[in-house]
Amino acid sequence: MSTTIDRGTALGLPEWDRCAVMGVVNVTPDSFSDGGRWFDTTAAVKHGLDLVAEGADLIDVGGESTRPGATRVDEDEELRRVIPVVRGLAAEGVTVSVDTMRATVAARAVDAGALLVNDVSGGLADPAMIPTVAAAEVPFVVMHWRGFSDNMNSLAVYDDVLREVLTELRTRMEAVVDGGIAPERIVIDPGLGFAKLAPHDLALVAHLPELRALGRPLLVAASRKRFLGHVLTREGATPPPARERDAATAAVSAIAAHTGAWAVRVHEVRATADAVRVARAVEGAA
Ligand SMILES: Nc1nc2ncc(COP(=O)(O)O)nc2c(=O)[nH]1
């Protein structure tokens, strides 16, 4: 197995050791934190270019909300939403990842110029995903996921969240390699907010070094998530809305950058780009 691909840049991605900023473009009417704003192809491509101008190193394009209880979009609709945006951004020289659980969407997105497949199910939702990504020879995000559920809490049951997430991620990594995806093409992700309650998410962020110890680049996607709302909720008040969690998101980005994450996936890029730069400057001064 060639080891030359074990560099992000050999795969067309930001280098594994630098904490890239992955901007989010959700082409959906119902994503939890920005649903509907970029539902039109032209608006979505412009938004992706704006995020790059603000400091995003790559753009993650998704056409199906993954929030708990979201109804699934049919494949044709997901293709209609995603492929023109992937193509439009790639045509502008943007590094694009596709956020999908469907093999057909992943394959068509790669044909349109996507360089990374970001599947929140880690290949569990569509049995064709792993062989498709293996054949396409592109990097693949393996995120910790315990299945679809209208009641995410029913899946968020752990004796030791870190130990169990590490074990379940190792299992998925082995399945992905057995399915033909080169280990050097795997990116791992703890799946913050997926089958996890706030204490679980906070514990995973507190133990990012142990996740890094799995030996693959780490993607951290805390942006605007519920656990941040939980942390920000004052006594007796209601949690701030998702769009008021960007400073908290940037705080997690700084922590992730400081602990060696490959990338942080965020909706609001500017604050996180600054946070990552501060983390790098501090490391440089160590
Ligand atoms: N790799 C990865 N992809 C994701 N895609 C969507 C969302 C949640 O939806 P959003 O796009 O509205 O944040 N979270 C993740 C995540 O935690 N990790």
PDBQT file of the ligand as one rigid body, heavy atoms in Angstrom, charges set to zero:
ROOT
HETATM    1  N1  LIG A 301     -18.632  14.882   9.613  1.00  0.00    +0.000 N 
HETATM    2  C1  LIG A 301     -19.744  15.465  10.127  1.00  0.00    +0.000 A 
HETATM    3  N2  LIG A 301     -20.728  15.901   9.316  1.00  0.00    +0.000 NA
HETATM    4  C2  LIG A 301     -21.832  16.504   9.846  1.00  0.00    +0.000 A 
HETATM    5  N3  LIG A 301     -22.838  16.912   9.035  1.00  0.00    +0.000 NA
HETATM    6  C3  LIG A 301     -23.952  17.503   9.580  1.00  0.00    +0.000 A 
HETATM    7  C4  LIG A 301     -24.029  17.712  10.959  1.00  0.00    +0.000 A 
HETATM    8  C5  LIG A 301     -25.227  18.366  11.572  1.00  0.00    +0.000 C 
HETATM    9  O1  LIG A 301     -25.890  19.187  10.734  1.00  0.00    +0.000 OA
HETATM   10  P1  LIG A 301     -25.430  20.714  10.369  1.00  0.00    +0.000 P 
HETATM   11  O2  LIG A 301     -24.848  20.646   9.022  1.00  0.00    +0.000 OA
HETATM   12  O3  LIG A 301     -26.668  21.500  10.386  1.00  0.00    +0.000 OA
HETATM   13  O4  LIG A 301     -24.430  21.111  11.391  1.00  0.00    +0.000 OA
HETATM   14  N4  LIG A 301     -23.050  17.310  11.775  1.00  0.00    +0.000 NA
HETATM   15  C6  LIG A 301     -21.950  16.691  11.244  1.00  0.00    +0.000 A 
HETATM   16  C7  LIG A 301     -20.872  16.203  12.082  1.00  0.00    +0.000 A 
HETATM   17  O5  LIG A 301     -20.925  16.293  13.319  1.00  0.00    +0.000 OA
HETATM   18  N5  LIG A 301     -19.805  15.624  11.483  1.00  0.00    +0.000 N 
ENDROOT
TORSDOF 0
